[in-house]
C-alpha cells in the first residue's frame, strides 16, 4: 500500500491525484509491510500516552508526542514477542508501541522525529554521547555520555545523539549503565507542528478514492451473483470488514440474506450491533448458534491452540453448516469481509473460491485488496453502525478467548469481559501451570515460536487428551475417554469399504489404551482416527454433513452414530472433517 500525508490539512491521503483539489502538498509515509494502517481510537491514544510516560519517565511527554485531537494511525508490525504497532503522527512514524510479555503492559520505543523532539526539548530519557557514529548493537559505556538524563531502571529506552548531532538513535539501558544501541539513523528534524484533524475530515478528503473502491466492489458482487446464479448470503461477524461487505452488497441491489455465527464467545457489543444491523438493513439475521458447545468440548479436547484449533470446527463450521445447508441445499454465494492485508494466508486466498465446507457453495471477497484504513473511512463516510468493542482498543473481533489472540488482547479481554475470561482461566489452570497460563503458553501444543520460547522456564505440563505413538506394525492410542461400544463397530465398518485397501486391520484394547495394527501404515492411522471419533465428539456433526452419500447419521445424543454399509464408499471424508481425528490422531 502507498500512503501519503497532507501537510496542510494534517490528514492521511490514499490517492494524491484524487485529493489534489483539496491539498497541494503530499509527503509519503513509510510504514512496514504488509502496510495495513488503522485509525487509533481514544483508548489507543491513552494507552500509548501511558506507555510513553512509563518508558521515558515524563508524564507530559505522551501528550506532546501523541496528540488527542489529530488523526493518528497504527500499523501492526512483526519483530516483538507480542503485539506491536508503528505509531504514525503527522505522517511520521514516531515510535513503536509494543506489549511487554513479562511486565504485562504497553511500552514505547521512540524513533526518528520523536527522538529529535526529545533531544531538542531535553525531555524524558536522553543522552548525548562522545561518538561520531552509533553502530547498532554497540554498547556505549557511561564515561562516553557527555550529558543527558538516564533512567534508573534497566531496559528502558533512551533517545541518543552523537556529539555533533548528525546521528540519532534509540538505546536501551543495560547493566553497568551501558547504553545498548538498538537502532540509529541520520538525524531528522523534530516533529513538525500539527493542527486539529478528524477521521471525518480524512474520509471527506479521500471520498473520491473510497467511492471508486466501493463502485468496483459493487460491480464485483453483481458479477459474482450473476455468474453463479445462487442465493447470496452475507457472512456477518460483527466486525468492521463484514460490515462494509454487507453495505456493499446492499448497494448492489442483489437480493441477499445475512448470516451470523454465534460462537457463544462473542463480546456483548456484538449482540448489540446485530440488532442495529437488522434495523438498518431491514433484514432478518439468520443465526447459527453454537450454544455452550465450546465449554462442553473443552472438557474433551482440552483448551484450543494455534496448532490444535478444534474450536473452529466445533463452534464455527459446525453451526454454520447446519444453519445454511438446510436453507440452501443447492449451495449459495457467501460474501465475506476477508482482506488480503490481514494475514499471509489470506493474501494468498483468491477473491473467489469454492467452499471447502458446503458443496456447491462459493466464497467471494469484495474487499480483498482493501486496507483497514480504507474500511474505516468507508464506515465514517456512510455513517455505518460499527461495533463499539473497537473503542475498547481491540483491533479485531470474534471469539474473545481465541488462541490466535496476543497476550495484549487476552489481557484486554480479562479486564473488559471478566465473566468469559475467568471461566476460560479455570479450564486453563486445570491443565497448565500458573506460569504457562500467565505467559499464554497454552496457545501452542507443539513447538513454541522463538519469540516466546525464550521466556519458558520449565517443561510444559499439559498433555493432549489423546496420545498417539507409532509402533512396529501400527499405532498405539492412549486416551482418557473410552469409545462408545455401539459407535466403534459402526465406524469400523468404513474400513472394509475403503477403496483399494485389502489388508486386514486389527483393533484391540480398552482401559485407555488401544493398539491398531495393519500392513498399510496409513490404514492403521485411519483406524486410530475412528477409535478416537468413537470416544470424543464435539457435536459439530461435520462428519455427517461431509458424507457424500448420506451413509453416516447420528442416532442419539453424544457419540451415537450408525453407518449404512450399502451407501458407504469408504472415502473417509468424515474423518477429514472431524476435529478429533484431524487434530489428534494425525499428529502421529
N, C-alpha and C positions, 0 to 999 in steps of 0.2 A: 504494500500500500504506500502511496505517496501522500504525505501530509504537509500542509503549509500553514503559516500563521500570518494573519493580517495585523501588521504592527499598529496601524491607525485605530482599528476597532478592538484590538486585543482579543481576536477570535480565531478558532481553527478554520481552515479552508480546505475543502476536499478537491475542488477543481478550480484553479485560479481563473481559467477562461470564463467559467460560468458565473464568477463573482467579480469580474473585472469592473463592472459598472458601479460597484459599491466600494471597492477597495483597490488602491493603485500600487500598494507595496506588499509583497509577499515574501516571507522568509521560509525556506524549507525546514522541516522539523525531522531530525534524525532519531528514529526510535528503533528498538530491536525487533527483528523479525520473529514471528510472522506478522508483527505490527497490527495488533487488534485493540486500538485505544478505546477507552470508555470514559465517560464523564465521572468526576469524583462528586459524590453526594456530600451533604454537610457532615454526615457521620464519618465519611472517609477523611474529610478535611480535618476534623477534630482529632482523629486518630493519628494523622501524620504530624499535626502540630505537637501532640503529646510526645510522639516519638522523637521529634527534633529537640524538644526541651529536655527530654531524658538523655538523649545521646550527646548533646553538645552543652549541657549544663546552663542553658539560658532560657528562662521561661518565656521571654518575649520574642525570641528568635523565630519560633514557629510561625507567629503571625506575620513577621517581616518577610519570611520566605514563602509561606503558603497562604495566599490571600483567601478570604472567605466570600468576597464579592466579585470574584472573577472566575472565568471558566478555567478549571484545572482538569487535566487529563491523567489517567492512569493506564499503563500498558504492562501486562504481565510479562515477566522475564524469567529465564532459567538461571541456574548457577548458584542457587541458595538451597539450603536444606528444606525449606518450606516455602510458603507463598511469598512472592516478591513482585514489586511493581516499580517501573520507572514513573517518576512524578514529573509532569510537564507543566510548567508555569510560564506564561507569556511566550510560548513557543520554544522554551529551553528545557532540557532535561536537568532539573536542579538536584536530583538525587534518586536514591533507591529506598523505598520503604520495604523492609523485609521482616519476617516474623522469626524471632529467636526461639528455637525449639527447647532450649534449656531455661531461659528466663521467662518463657511463655508471655512474651509481649512484643509489640511492634517496635522496631528500631529504624534508624535512618542513617544512610551513608550519603553525605553531601558530595556534589560533583559540580564541575565547571563554573557556571555563573554564580551558583550558590556559594562555592568556595571563595570566589573572588569577592563576593559581598561580605562574607565572614571576615576575610582578611582585611578588606578596606575599612570595615566598621569596627574591627577588633572586638568581635562578639563571639560568644561561645568558646569552644576549644580550638586554638590555632597556634601555629608556630612558624617562625622564620628561621631557616637553618643556613649554616655557613657552607653551602654547596652550590655548584653551578648547574647540576642536573639532579633528578630524583629517580634513579633506576627502580623500576617496580620489583618488589621482593627484597629490596635493600633495607638493612636495619641502621637507623640513624641513632648514634649514641647521644646521651643528654648533653655532653660537652659541646656538641655542634649546634645546639639550639641557641640562637642569638637572642631572641625574645619570643614571648608567647604566653599562653595560658593553657596549661596541660591539665588533663583530668587526674584525679587520684585513683580511680578505678581502672583496672586493666581492660583492654579490648574495646574501649570507647574509640570513636573515630575523631580524628583531628584534621582540620584544614591546614595544609602546609604550603610554604613558598620558599623558593631559593632566595638568597640574599638580594640578588639583582631584580627579583620579581618577575623574571621571564618564564619561569616554570612553576606551575601549581600542581598540587596533588592532594590525595587523601591518604592518611596513615592510621594505623591502629596502635594504641599504646600497649607495649609488651612489658614483660618483666625487666627490671633494671631501668625503667623509664625510657626504654628504647622505643623509637617510632618506626614501625614496620610499614614501608611504603606499599600501599595496596594498588594505587593507580596514579599515573601522572600524565600531564599534557601541557602544551604551550598555553601560557596564561591567557585567559579571556577577560573581557570587560565584566564588571559587576552586572547583576540582574537589572535590566532597564526599568524605568518607571512604568507602572501599569495604569489601567483605567477600569472602572467597573464594567463588567460584561456578564451576560447571562446565556444559558443554554437556549432560551427562546430567541435571542439575537443571533446565536450561532445557527439555529435552524433556519431563520429567515435569510441569513447571508448565503446559506448553502441550499436554498429552496430549489433552484433550477436543477442542481445536481441530484438532489433527493427525489424530485419528481420524475426525472429521467430514469433513475433506478426503478422507481415504482411502476412506471409505464412498461418497462421491459418485463418486470416480474408479473404484471397483469397479463401481458401478451403470452408469457410462458405458461401461466395457469390455463388460459383459454386453449392454447395449442395442445397441452397435455390432456385436458379434458376431452377435446375433440378427437385426438388421436386414439385414445384408448376406449372411449365410449362407456366408461364405468362410473358408478356413483362417486362423487368427490367427498372425502372426509378430511377435515382439518384436525390433525392431532394436536390438541392444545394442552400444554403442560402448566400454564400459568406463568411462564417466563416471557421475557421481552421478545425473543425471536419468534416464538409461536404466535405471539400477539400480533406482530407485524405480518406474519404469513397469513393469519386469519383475516386481517383487514384487507390485504391484497386480494385474497380470494373473494371477499365480499364485494370489492370494487370491480371484479372481473365479470360479474353478472352470472356466473356459473352457479347452478343450484348446488348447495353443499350441506353437509351435516358437520357437527362439532363433536369430537370425542375427547374425553378427559380420563386418563388412567389415574385413579385414586389409589396410591400405594399404601395408604394408611400412615405414611411417614411424611406427609406434606406439612409445610408451615401453615398456621391458621390463616395468614393473609391470603394464601392461595384459594381457600374456600370462599373467602370474601370476594376475591377477584372473579371467580367463576360466576357468581351472582351478577356482577356488573357486566360481564360478557353476555350473559343471557339477555339482560335488559337492553344493552346497546345494539345487539345484532338481531334481537327478536327470534332467537333460535333456542331449541331445546338442546342442552349439552348432554349427550349420551355418556354415562359414567360406567367405566369398568372398574369395579371395586375389589381390592384385594382383602378388605376387611382386616382381620387380625392374622392373616396368613404368615406375615413376617415373624411375628412373635411365636407362632407355633413351629414354624420351620427352623428357627434359630436353635430350638431345643434339639433338633435332629442333625442339622448341618453344622452347627457352631456358627459364630459370627462370620459374615461375609468378608472377603478380602479382595484386593485388586486382582490377584491371580487366582481367585476362588469365588467368583461372583455369581453364586447360585441365585442370589436375590433378584437379579434382573429377570430371570425366567419365572420365578415363583410369584412375584408381586407386580411385574410389568407385563411380560409377554403372555403369561397365562390368562390373566383377566382381560387383556386386550383381545386376544384371540377368541375367547369365549364370547365377549360382547359383540365383536364385529363379524365373526364368521357366520353367526346365525342370522344377522341382519342382512349381510351381503354375501350370500353363498357363492356367487359367481365372481367375487373379488371386487375391489374398489381402488380408487386412486387416493393414496394417503399424502396429504400436503403437510410437510413438516418444516420446522424452523431451523433446520440444520444449516450451519455455516462452516465453510472450509477453514476459516481462521481460528476456529475453536480448538482444534487439535490436529496432529499429524494424520491420524486415522481418518478424520472427517475431510481433510484436504484431499485425500486420495479417493474418497467416495464420489461416484458420478452424480450428476444433478438429477438424473432419472435412473432408477434401478428397480429390479423386481424384488418384491418382498420375500425374505427368507422364511417367513412365518405363516403367511396366509396365501395359499396357492391362488394364482391368477391376479394377485394384487400388485399395484405399482406404487413406489415411493418417489415423490417428487419434491425437490428442494428449491423453491423460487429465490431464496436468499443466499444461495451457496457462495456467491462472491462478495457478499456484504460484510462490512466490519461492524463491530459493536457500536462505534460512534455513529455510523450511518443509521443503524437500527434506532438508536436513541433519538437522533434528530428527526427521524420519521415519526416516532411516537409523539414528540413535542409538537411538530408541525400539525399533526392530525388530532391532537388532544385525546390520545388513546388512554384508556384506564389501565395503567400498568400496575403490577403487583407491588404493594408498599413494602414488602420484605426487602426489596433492593435498598430502601432507605436505611436499613439497619447495617448496611455495609457488605451485604452478600453480593458476589459477582455473578453467581449462577444459582438457580433454584431447582428443587426436586426433592428427593429423599434427603432429609436433613442429617441422617446418620450414615450417609453413603461412604463406603471405604475409599472412594475416589477423592473425598474431601481432604484438604490440607489441615494441619493442626490448627492453623489460624481460623479456618472455617468451623471446625469442630468446637473450638473454644467459644466462638460466637453463638453456636447452637446451644452450648451449655448455659450461656447467660440469657439467650433470647427465648429458648424453648426448653426450660429445665425439666418439664414433665417427661418429654420424649427422651431427652439425653440421659436422665437419671435411670430410666428403665433400660436403656441400652448399656449403661455403665454397669448395672447389676449383672447383665449377661456376660459382659466382658470380664468382670472381676471373678466370675465363677470359673473362668478358663485360663486367664492370663495373670501374670504377676502385676503388682502395682506399677512397677517400672514400665512394663510393656503397655499397660493401659495409658499411663501418663504420656509416654513417648509416641503413642499411636502405632506401636509395632504390630498390633493386631491386624493392621491393614495389609499385611503380607503374610502368606503361609510359606512361600518358598524363600528364595534369596532376597534379602533386604537390599535395596539400592545403596550405592556407595555414599550418597549424601546423607543417608540416615544411619548406615551401618556403623559409622564412627562413634555414634552415641550409645551403641549397645554395650552393656557392661556385664551381661550374664547370658547363659544359654537360655533359649526360649523354651518355655514350659508347656505350651498348649499343644495338644495333639489333634489331628483330624479325626472326625468321628469314624472314619474308615481308613484303615492302613492296609496297603496292598504291597506285596513283595513278589517279585518273580522267583520262581523255583524251577528246579530241573523238571521239565515236562509240563509246566503250567504256572499257576499263580496261587498265592495264599492270601485270603482276605480275612482280616481281623476287624470286627466291629462291635460296637456296644449294643446295637439293636439286633433282634432276631428276625429273619424273614417270615412273612406271613405264610403259614403252612398250606393255605389254599392257593395263594397267588404264585408262589415259587414254581410249582409244577406247571401252572398255566403258562407262565412266561417262558419256561424252558422249552415249551413246545416249539417256540420260534426257531430254536437252533436246528431242529430237524428240517426246517423249511429253508434254511439259509442256502442260497443258490451256490452250487459248485462245491459245497463243503460236505464231504462224505466221511471224514474222520470222526470217530466217536468222541464224546465229551463225558467225563466223569466228574460229578459234583457230589461231594460228601462233606459232612461236618455238622457243627452245632455248638452251642455254648459259647458263641462269639468267635469261633474260628472255622473257616471254610476252606477246603482245598479243591481246586479245579485243575484237572489235567486233560490235555489234548495234544495231538501231534501238531496241530496248527496253533502256534502261539497266539495269533490274533483271535482265533475262535475261543481260546481259553479266556482272553480278556472280555470277549463278548459275553461269555457265560458268567464271568465275575460281575459284569455290569447288571445282568439280570438278577443275580443273587442280591446285589445291593439295592436294586429297584424294589425288590420284594420286601426289603427291610425298612427302607427310608423313602418317604413320599412327601413332597411339599404341597400336594393337592393342586398343582398348576394345570394338570390334565393336558399338558402339551403332547405327551405321548399319544393320547387318544386323538387329538386334533391333527397330529402329523401322520398318523397311519393312513396310507394312500388308498387302502381297500376297505377300511372300516372293520378290520378284523379284531381290533382291540377295544374293549369297552370296560368302563368301571361298573361294578355290580354292587358296590356297597361303600360305606364310609371308610376313610382311612386308606388301607393298602389293598383293597379287594378289586382285582381285575380278572377278566377272563379273555381267552384268545380263541377265536373261531379258526380252527385249523384249515377249514375249507377255503377261507378268504386269505389267510396269512401267506405271504410270498417270501418271508424270511429276509426282508430288506433291512430290518433292524433300524429303520429311521426313528422309531420310537426311542431307542437308546440314545441316538444323537440329540434328541430334543430334551431328554431327561437331565435335570441338573445333577441328580445323584450319580448317574452313570458318567456323565461327561466330565464333571469336575472332581470326582473322587477316583473312580476306577482307572480312568485313562491317564492318571498321573503316574502309573506304574512304569 
